Amino acid sequence: MEYKVSKKGKVGCSAPQPPNLGGLMLKLGQYNTLTVTKEVDFGLYLDGGNEGDILLPKKYVPAGTKVGDQLRVFIYLDQEERTIATTEEPFAQVGEFAYLECTWVNQYGAFLNWGLTKDLFCPFREQKKRMEIGKKYIVYIHVDKQTYRIVASAKVEHFLHPITPIAPIAPINLLIWQKTELGFKVIADNQYAGLIYENEIFQPIHTGDRLKGYIKNIRPDGKIDFTLQPTGRKQTKDFAETLLEWLQQHDGHCPLGDKSDADDIKELFHVSKKTFKRAVGNLYKRQLVIPDDDSLTLVQ
């Protein structure tokens, strides 16, 4: 038997039925564009197709909205497990990974703040370890196939996919997942697992950060190595322009050169010494800088 759990702690034995998706493909836990059909004292009703009219409570109604208008709304379930609309924007929607804070725990699981009035439920069976109030976790948001409720799962490995034959085109959206002995695990383009090696990280990063990254290597087992900097010629060209702009903003002088320590270069520019030297070479060939062992000067 499946249990219905509300934030108030009420528990019942009934489970909501799946939406009748009929002609209008209503997407639970996602954004939908729906037409206003009726105005009432407590809000607006929106056309949910075979799912019927869906309430948009008055406090979420944009000023000036009238019958016949179309609204982009987020569809989820209220405290009574009824389908409802909101113009609030969640931190993530069904089918996405997110880094969310646990706000409270009861005997059935944890509740996470995902930016809506009603918190997101993560049952104990979907937790790797018991979640604690005030801590944040990487989770995947999905609709439970048995109860048709929107839930979170911390067992994110179950929702990742192998890389497709054609790799995504860089730059790629990365969600920093967790620290390992080798570096940081990441989730790329909301579907692939990958790794950024520690010795290729030239800036502070933390679990939950969202960054742009680039595919460096796809291993035979399908796992992907990422880097936070463009690779090859594009990396050299991009950083050369960054370095040129830095020199222009700092009186044409940089206290780093060919013999400078790699850690000093990393601290100032968040790139490797190899990338720095290639960029200096690029600018030198263009006769824009005068390099030295421990400095770099902009040609006036």
FENBEL-V906313 format. One record per residue. N is the residue number from 1. SS is DSSP state (~ for helix, > for strand, _ for the rest). PSI is psi in radians with two decimals (none if undefined). D_FIRST is the distance of its C-alpha to the first C-alpha in Angstrom with 1 decimal. Layout:
BEGIN
n=N ss=SS psi=PSI d_first=D_FIRST
n=N ss=SS psi=PSI d_first=D_FIRST
END
This chain:
BEGIN
n=1 ss=_ psi=2.36 d_first=0.0
n=2 ss=_ psi=2.49 d_first=3.8
n=3 ss=_ psi=2.52 d_first=6.5
n=4 ss=> psi=2.19 d_first=9.9
n=5 ss=> psi=2.17 d_first=12.8
n=6 ss=_ psi=2.88 d_first=16.4
n=7 ss=_ psi=-0.40 d_first=19.6
n=8 ss=_ psi=-0.06 d_first=20.4
n=9 ss=_ psi=0.07 d_first=17.5
n=10 ss=_ psi=2.41 d_first=15.7
n=11 ss=> psi=2.24 d_first=12.0
n=12 ss=> psi=3.11 d_first=10.2
n=13 ss=_ psi=-0.02 d_first=7.0
n=14 ss=_ psi=2.57 d_first=8.6
n=15 ss=_ psi=2.47 d_first=9.0
n=16 ss=_ psi=2.64 d_first=12.6
n=17 ss=_ psi=2.70 d_first=14.1
n=18 ss=_ psi=2.57 d_first=16.4
n=19 ss=_ psi=2.43 d_first=20.0
n=20 ss=_ psi=1.84 d_first=22.3
n=21 ss=_ psi=-0.20 d_first=24.8
n=22 ss=_ psi=-2.29 d_first=27.6
n=23 ss=_ psi=-0.71 d_first=31.1
n=24 ss=_ psi=2.09 d_first=30.4
n=25 ss=_ psi=1.46 d_first=28.5
n=26 ss=_ psi=2.24 d_first=26.7
n=27 ss=_ psi=1.82 d_first=25.6
n=28 ss=_ psi=2.31 d_first=22.7
n=29 ss=_ psi=0.28 d_first=23.5
n=30 ss=_ psi=3.06 d_first=27.1
n=31 ss=> psi=2.46 d_first=30.4
n=32 ss=> psi=2.58 d_first=31.2
n=33 ss=> psi=1.95 d_first=34.5
n=34 ss=> psi=2.70 d_first=34.0
n=35 ss=> psi=2.37 d_first=36.5
n=36 ss=> psi=2.19 d_first=36.9
n=37 ss=> psi=-0.46 d_first=36.8
n=38 ss=> psi=2.51 d_first=37.2
n=39 ss=> psi=2.31 d_first=38.3
n=40 ss=> psi=3.01 d_first=37.0
n=41 ss=_ psi=-0.54 d_first=37.8
n=42 ss=_ psi=0.21 d_first=34.7
n=43 ss=> psi=-2.64 d_first=34.8
n=44 ss=> psi=2.61 d_first=34.8
n=45 ss=> psi=2.40 d_first=32.7
n=46 ss=> psi=2.58 d_first=32.5
n=47 ss=> psi=1.91 d_first=32.2
n=48 ss=_ psi=0.36 d_first=28.8
n=49 ss=~ psi=-2.40 d_first=29.8
n=50 ss=~ psi=-0.19 d_first=27.3
n=51 ss=~ psi=-0.22 d_first=24.8
n=52 ss=_ psi=-3.07 d_first=27.2
n=53 ss=> psi=2.46 d_first=29.1
n=54 ss=> psi=2.29 d_first=27.7
n=55 ss=> psi=2.34 d_first=29.0
n=56 ss=> psi=1.82 d_first=31.1
n=57 ss=> psi=2.63 d_first=31.6
n=58 ss=~ psi=-0.65 d_first=35.3
n=59 ss=~ psi=-0.23 d_first=35.6
n=60 ss=~ psi=0.03 d_first=34.8
n=61 ss=_ psi=2.14 d_first=37.2
n=62 ss=_ psi=2.49 d_first=40.3
n=63 ss=_ psi=2.40 d_first=43.5
n=64 ss=_ psi=0.00 d_first=45.3
n=65 ss=_ psi=2.41 d_first=42.3
n=66 ss=_ psi=2.93 d_first=42.8
n=67 ss=_ psi=2.35 d_first=41.4
n=68 ss=_ psi=-0.34 d_first=41.7
n=69 ss=_ psi=2.71 d_first=41.4
n=70 ss=> psi=2.38 d_first=39.0
n=71 ss=> psi=2.45 d_first=37.0
n=72 ss=> psi=1.97 d_first=35.3
n=73 ss=> psi=2.76 d_first=32.1
n=74 ss=> psi=2.30 d_first=28.9
n=75 ss=> psi=2.19 d_first=25.7
n=76 ss=> psi=-2.90 d_first=22.5
n=77 ss=> psi=2.38 d_first=19.9
n=78 ss=_ psi=-2.97 d_first=21.1
n=79 ss=_ psi=-0.46 d_first=19.6
n=80 ss=_ psi=0.23 d_first=18.0
n=81 ss=_ psi=0.52 d_first=16.6
n=82 ss=_ psi=2.52 d_first=19.5
n=83 ss=> psi=2.27 d_first=21.7
n=84 ss=> psi=2.75 d_first=24.8
n=85 ss=> psi=2.69 d_first=28.0
n=86 ss=> psi=2.66 d_first=30.1
n=87 ss=_ psi=0.06 d_first=33.4
n=88 ss=_ psi=2.66 d_first=32.4
n=89 ss=_ psi=1.98 d_first=32.4
n=90 ss=_ psi=2.81 d_first=29.7
n=91 ss=_ psi=-0.46 d_first=30.9
n=92 ss=_ psi=2.87 d_first=29.0
n=93 ss=_ psi=3.09 d_first=26.8
n=94 ss=_ psi=2.34 d_first=24.2
n=95 ss=_ psi=0.11 d_first=25.7
n=96 ss=_ psi=2.73 d_first=27.8
n=97 ss=> psi=2.60 d_first=28.2
n=98 ss=> psi=2.84 d_first=29.1
n=99 ss=> psi=1.78 d_first=30.2
n=100 ss=> psi=2.62 d_first=28.4
n=101 ss=> psi=2.38 d_first=28.7
n=102 ss=> psi=2.19 d_first=25.9
n=103 ss=> psi=-0.48 d_first=26.4
n=104 ss=> psi=2.86 d_first=24.0
n=105 ss=> psi=2.45 d_first=21.2
n=106 ss=_ psi=-2.86 d_first=18.6
n=107 ss=_ psi=-0.08 d_first=16.1
n=108 ss=_ psi=-0.33 d_first=13.6
n=109 ss=> psi=-2.80 d_first=16.3
n=110 ss=> psi=2.77 d_first=19.6
n=111 ss=> psi=2.32 d_first=21.0
n=112 ss=> psi=2.46 d_first=23.9
n=113 ss=> psi=1.99 d_first=26.8
n=114 ss=_ psi=0.37 d_first=27.1
n=115 ss=_ psi=-0.01 d_first=29.8
n=116 ss=_ psi=2.90 d_first=27.8
n=117 ss=_ psi=-0.74 d_first=27.3
n=118 ss=_ psi=2.21 d_first=23.6
n=119 ss=_ psi=2.85 d_first=22.9
n=120 ss=> psi=2.26 d_first=20.9
n=121 ss=> psi=2.32 d_first=17.6
n=122 ss=> psi=1.76 d_first=17.6
n=123 ss=> psi=2.74 d_first=14.6
n=124 ss=~ psi=-0.61 d_first=15.9
n=125 ss=~ psi=-0.28 d_first=14.9
n=126 ss=~ psi=0.22 d_first=17.3
n=127 ss=_ psi=2.45 d_first=20.1
n=128 ss=_ psi=-0.71 d_first=23.0
n=129 ss=_ psi=2.76 d_first=23.8
n=130 ss=_ psi=2.18 d_first=22.6
n=131 ss=_ psi=2.60 d_first=23.9
n=132 ss=_ psi=2.48 d_first=26.5
n=133 ss=_ psi=2.33 d_first=27.6
n=134 ss=_ psi=-0.26 d_first=30.7
n=135 ss=_ psi=2.71 d_first=30.4
n=136 ss=> psi=2.62 d_first=29.9
n=137 ss=> psi=2.52 d_first=28.0
n=138 ss=> psi=2.18 d_first=28.3
n=139 ss=> psi=2.84 d_first=25.0
n=140 ss=> psi=2.36 d_first=24.0
n=141 ss=> psi=2.24 d_first=22.4
n=142 ss=> psi=2.97 d_first=20.1
n=143 ss=> psi=2.12 d_first=17.5
n=144 ss=_ psi=2.24 d_first=14.1
n=145 ss=_ psi=-0.42 d_first=13.8
n=146 ss=_ psi=-0.75 d_first=10.1
n=147 ss=_ psi=-0.24 d_first=10.0
n=148 ss=_ psi=0.56 d_first=13.8
n=149 ss=_ psi=2.69 d_first=14.5
n=150 ss=> psi=2.16 d_first=17.6
n=151 ss=> psi=2.91 d_first=17.2
n=152 ss=> psi=2.66 d_first=19.7
n=153 ss=> psi=2.29 d_first=20.0
n=154 ss=_ psi=-0.08 d_first=22.8
n=155 ss=_ psi=1.13 d_first=22.7
n=156 ss=~ psi=-0.41 d_first=25.2
n=157 ss=~ psi=-0.53 d_first=26.7
n=158 ss=~ psi=-0.26 d_first=23.9
n=159 ss=~ psi=0.14 d_first=25.0
n=160 ss=_ psi=2.74 d_first=28.8
n=161 ss=_ psi=2.70 d_first=30.9
n=162 ss=_ psi=2.70 d_first=34.1
n=163 ss=_ psi=2.46 d_first=37.3
n=164 ss=_ psi=2.80 d_first=38.4
n=165 ss=_ psi=-0.62 d_first=41.8
n=166 ss=_ psi=2.00 d_first=43.5
n=167 ss=_ psi=2.56 d_first=43.0
n=168 ss=_ psi=2.55 d_first=42.2
n=169 ss=_ psi=2.31 d_first=45.5
n=170 ss=_ psi=2.71 d_first=46.3
n=171 ss=_ psi=2.72 d_first=45.9
n=172 ss=> psi=2.48 d_first=42.2
n=173 ss=> psi=2.19 d_first=39.7
n=174 ss=> psi=2.43 d_first=38.5
n=175 ss=> psi=2.08 d_first=35.8
n=176 ss=> psi=2.14 d_first=36.8
n=177 ss=> psi=-1.17 d_first=33.8
n=178 ss=> psi=2.67 d_first=34.9
n=179 ss=> psi=2.43 d_first=38.1
n=180 ss=_ psi=3.12 d_first=39.0
n=181 ss=_ psi=-0.47 d_first=42.1
n=182 ss=_ psi=-0.43 d_first=43.4
n=183 ss=> psi=-2.22 d_first=42.7
n=184 ss=> psi=2.28 d_first=39.8
n=185 ss=> psi=2.52 d_first=36.9
n=186 ss=> psi=2.78 d_first=36.4
n=187 ss=> psi=2.11 d_first=34.1
n=188 ss=> psi=2.37 d_first=36.5
n=189 ss=_ psi=0.55 d_first=36.1
n=190 ss=_ psi=0.40 d_first=32.4
n=191 ss=_ psi=-0.40 d_first=31.8
n=192 ss=> psi=2.53 d_first=34.1
n=193 ss=> psi=2.57 d_first=34.4
n=194 ss=> psi=-3.09 d_first=37.9
n=195 ss=> psi=2.44 d_first=40.2
n=196 ss=> psi=2.12 d_first=43.1
n=197 ss=> psi=2.53 d_first=45.5
n=198 ss=~ psi=-0.72 d_first=46.7
n=199 ss=~ psi=0.02 d_first=50.4
n=200 ss=~ psi=0.24 d_first=49.8
n=201 ss=_ psi=2.08 d_first=48.4
n=202 ss=_ psi=0.41 d_first=51.2
n=203 ss=_ psi=2.72 d_first=49.3
n=204 ss=_ psi=2.26 d_first=46.8
n=205 ss=_ psi=2.71 d_first=43.2
n=206 ss=_ psi=2.75 d_first=39.9
n=207 ss=_ psi=2.33 d_first=36.2
n=208 ss=_ psi=-0.28 d_first=35.0
n=209 ss=_ psi=2.51 d_first=38.5
n=210 ss=> psi=2.10 d_first=38.8
n=211 ss=> psi=2.88 d_first=42.0
n=212 ss=> psi=2.42 d_first=43.9
n=213 ss=> psi=3.09 d_first=44.4
n=214 ss=> psi=2.45 d_first=46.1
n=215 ss=> psi=2.19 d_first=45.4
n=216 ss=> psi=-0.68 d_first=47.8
n=217 ss=> psi=2.44 d_first=46.7
n=218 ss=> psi=1.99 d_first=44.1
n=219 ss=_ psi=2.83 d_first=43.9
n=220 ss=_ psi=-0.50 d_first=43.7
n=221 ss=_ psi=0.07 d_first=40.1
n=222 ss=_ psi=-0.13 d_first=39.2
n=223 ss=_ psi=2.67 d_first=38.9
n=224 ss=> psi=2.37 d_first=40.9
n=225 ss=> psi=2.28 d_first=43.4
n=226 ss=> psi=2.80 d_first=44.0
n=227 ss=> psi=2.66 d_first=46.8
n=228 ss=_ psi=-0.09 d_first=47.1
n=229 ss=_ psi=2.60 d_first=50.6
n=230 ss=_ psi=2.67 d_first=51.9
n=231 ss=_ psi=2.77 d_first=53.3
n=232 ss=~ psi=-2.48 d_first=56.9
n=233 ss=~ psi=-0.62 d_first=59.4
n=234 ss=~ psi=-0.70 d_first=57.0
n=235 ss=~ psi=-0.81 d_first=56.2
n=236 ss=~ psi=-0.81 d_first=59.9
n=237 ss=~ psi=-0.78 d_first=60.7
n=238 ss=~ psi=-0.82 d_first=57.9
n=239 ss=~ psi=-0.52 d_first=58.9
n=240 ss=~ psi=-0.73 d_first=62.6
n=241 ss=~ psi=-0.65 d_first=62.1
n=242 ss=~ psi=-0.77 d_first=60.1
n=243 ss=~ psi=-0.71 d_first=62.9
n=244 ss=~ psi=-0.76 d_first=65.6
n=245 ss=~ psi=-0.68 d_first=64.0
n=246 ss=~ psi=-0.78 d_first=63.6
n=247 ss=~ psi=-0.73 d_first=67.3
n=248 ss=~ psi=-0.50 d_first=68.3
n=249 ss=~ psi=-0.10 d_first=66.4
n=250 ss=_ psi=0.83 d_first=68.0
n=251 ss=_ psi=0.47 d_first=71.7
n=252 ss=_ psi=0.29 d_first=71.7
n=253 ss=> psi=2.37 d_first=71.2
n=254 ss=> psi=2.26 d_first=68.4
n=255 ss=_ psi=0.42 d_first=68.9
n=256 ss=_ psi=2.52 d_first=67.3
n=257 ss=_ psi=-2.81 d_first=69.0
n=258 ss=_ psi=-0.57 d_first=69.1
n=259 ss=_ psi=0.10 d_first=69.4
n=260 ss=_ psi=2.67 d_first=66.8
n=261 ss=_ psi=2.46 d_first=64.0
n=262 ss=~ psi=-0.61 d_first=60.7
n=263 ss=~ psi=-0.62 d_first=58.8
n=264 ss=~ psi=-0.68 d_first=61.1
n=265 ss=~ psi=-0.74 d_first=60.4
n=266 ss=~ psi=-0.75 d_first=56.6
n=267 ss=~ psi=-0.67 d_first=56.8
n=268 ss=~ psi=-0.73 d_first=58.8
n=269 ss=~ psi=-0.11 d_first=57.6
n=270 ss=_ psi=0.64 d_first=54.2
n=271 ss=_ psi=2.91 d_first=55.5
n=272 ss=_ psi=2.85 d_first=56.9
n=273 ss=~ psi=-0.62 d_first=60.6
n=274 ss=~ psi=-0.79 d_first=60.7
n=275 ss=~ psi=-0.72 d_first=59.4
n=276 ss=~ psi=-0.85 d_first=61.8
n=277 ss=~ psi=-0.66 d_first=64.8
n=278 ss=~ psi=-0.70 d_first=64.0
n=279 ss=~ psi=-0.71 d_first=63.8
n=280 ss=~ psi=-0.74 d_first=67.1
n=281 ss=~ psi=-0.68 d_first=68.7
n=282 ss=~ psi=-0.81 d_first=67.4
n=283 ss=~ psi=-0.61 d_first=69.0
n=284 ss=~ psi=-0.74 d_first=72.2
n=285 ss=~ psi=-0.52 d_first=72.7
n=286 ss=_ psi=0.08 d_first=72.5
n=287 ss=_ psi=0.70 d_first=75.1
n=288 ss=_ psi=-0.32 d_first=72.9
n=289 ss=> psi=2.80 d_first=72.9
n=290 ss=> psi=1.86 d_first=75.2
n=291 ss=> psi=2.67 d_first=73.2
n=292 ss=_ psi=3.06 d_first=74.4
n=293 ss=_ psi=-0.67 d_first=73.1
n=294 ss=_ psi=0.39 d_first=71.6
n=295 ss=_ psi=2.97 d_first=71.5
n=296 ss=> psi=2.27 d_first=71.2
n=297 ss=> psi=2.38 d_first=73.4
n=298 ss=> psi=2.32 d_first=73.0
n=299 ss=_ psi=2.20 d_first=76.1
n=300 ss=_ psi=none d_first=77.7
END
